[in-house]
C-alpha cells in the first residue's frame, strides 16, 4: 500500500502541488517556532500551536490606514502571542 488513496485530489500533478503547499506550511511553522517563540513554547507541536496561538481570541481592527490586532486580555496565552509578534517585528526586513 502506498497511501495514495488518502490524498485529497485524484490527479497526481494536483497532489504534488498540494504536498508542496503542505511542506511549505510546515517549514513556516518550524521557522516561526525558532524565531518567534521562547522557552517551552518552542517545543510545542503543530496541534498545540494551533490551539494556543492560532485560535486566539482577537479582533482585527482597521483604523485609518492601520490594521491592529487586538488580542483578548483574558486569553491564557496572550503573553506568548504578544511576545512572539514582538520578536518577529524585531527581525530585519528582507531585501
N, C-alpha and C positions, 0 to 999 in steps of 0.2 A: 504494500500500500504506500502510495506517495503522499496522500493528504491533499491532493489537488482538488478533490471534490469539496473541501472545506473553504476554498477561496470564494470570494463573493461574486466574481464575474465568470462568464463562460469562456471567453476568448483568452488565449494565452498572452497575447500582447497587452490586453487590458489588465490582466492580473499582474504582469511585470510592472506596469506603471503603478498599480495600487500598492504593490510591495515596496517600490521605491519611495512612495509617499509615506508609507508606514515607517520605513527605515529613516527617512529624514526627520519625521516627528520624534522618533526615539533618540536620534542624535541631538535634537534640540533640547529634549528633556535632560539628557546627560550633561550637556554644556550648561544648561540653566542651573542644574544642581551644583556643578563645580564652581560656577562663577557667582551665583547669587545667594545660595543657601549657606548657612553656617552651622557648626556643631552637629548635633544628631540629625538635623533636618536633611543634611546631605546624604544620609543613608536611607532615606525613605524610598520605597518602591513606587513605581508609577501609580499604582492603585491608591496608595496613601497620599501621594502628591495631589491626585485628583480630588480626594476627599477634603484635604486640609487647605490647599491653596487655590485650586482651580474652581471650586464651588463656593467661594467666599461670598458672604452676604455683602453686596456692594451695589453702588449706583454709579453709572457713567453720566456725569453732568456736563452739559455743554453751556458755557457762559462766554459770551463774546466770541473770541476766536480760539478759546482754550477748551480742552476737554480735561475734566478732573475725575479721577476715580476715587469715590468716597467709600471707604471700607467701614462697615459697621463696627462700632467700638465693642459691642458685646460678643463679636465673633472670637472664639477661643484662640485662633491662630492669626489674629491681626498683627501681632508683633513680628512673626516670621514673614508675613506677606509684605509689610511695610519695610522691613529690613532688607528683604530680597530686592524690592523695587529700588530702594536707595542704593544698594550695592551695584545693581545693573546701571543706574544712572551715572555712577562714578566712572564707569568704564569709558576709555577713549572711543570716540566715534570713528568708524572705519572710513578709510579713504581720505 
